[in-house]
Amino acid sequence: MKVQAPSPGHPPGHVAPSLAAKFFLRAPPCKTRLSSLFPPFLFLLSNASKLPPSFIMGFTDFVSDAGLSLANNYLASRSYIVGHAPTQADVVSYKAFTAAPDAEKYPHVARWYKHIASYESEFPTLPGDASKAFTAYGPEASEASANPKDKPEEEEEDLFGSDSEDEDPAVVAERNKNLEEYKKKKAAKGPKPAAKSLVTLEVKPWDDETNLEELEANVRAIEMDGLVWGASKFVAVGFGIKKLQINLVVEDEKVSTDELQAQIEEDEDHVQSTDVAAMQKL
């Protein structure tokens, strides 16, 4: 058997450790070795509070602006934390609030909070796991963006503006020329003609003793801007009773047929009722 010579500086009989033994004898504690092997993992664990928003999973808190903004964005399209009815998820989240949220700054959270408060007497009977923390609920992975109310307004994009400050002056001049020509053509056409309708109106008297000539005269006496009376005739209804059938043209934006009928029916001595028999656009 071959005996290894003692190492210099050590007493006789001392056996020099192997290379592997030296590694383990000199290795730092386990925690340090893990940190050297998995630095990204331990870094995330030790800096959880500083993680970027895209790493956030679930609600964080209901006190800070970031936490309330996250909840406000989550509840913007939801009535409940989970599902379509109140559960223990709503209960534990509700109880995590120290006070009612600001309705002006966090409108969706405030709406949800007020709604869940109406179920307070039913909290113990609502379905779900009451042992879960409120942080177990919320967005799976969401950008905890700033509250939309605090975001500065974005400037509107100028669709007809130049794409560059150094745009060719000749191109700008040509575009302006075309724009001016378009405005002139549009102005030359003038305003669009008013939309009109041809209406056939039926006016029914009380009985066969009603004076139809007086009835028609009273109808035609009504004047409105955009109203033109046309031809008329008396149509037999039965039992000797006739009704007035009269045509008229109205400008749709100026004359309401409902208002016109109401005005005709104010003649209670002659008119029993009115109906629109036909209407067509001109």
Beta strands, then each sheet from edge to edge (+ up, - down):
strand 1: 196-205
strand 2: 227-238
strand 3: 241-251
strand 4: 271-281
sheet 1: 2+ 3- 1+ 4-
end
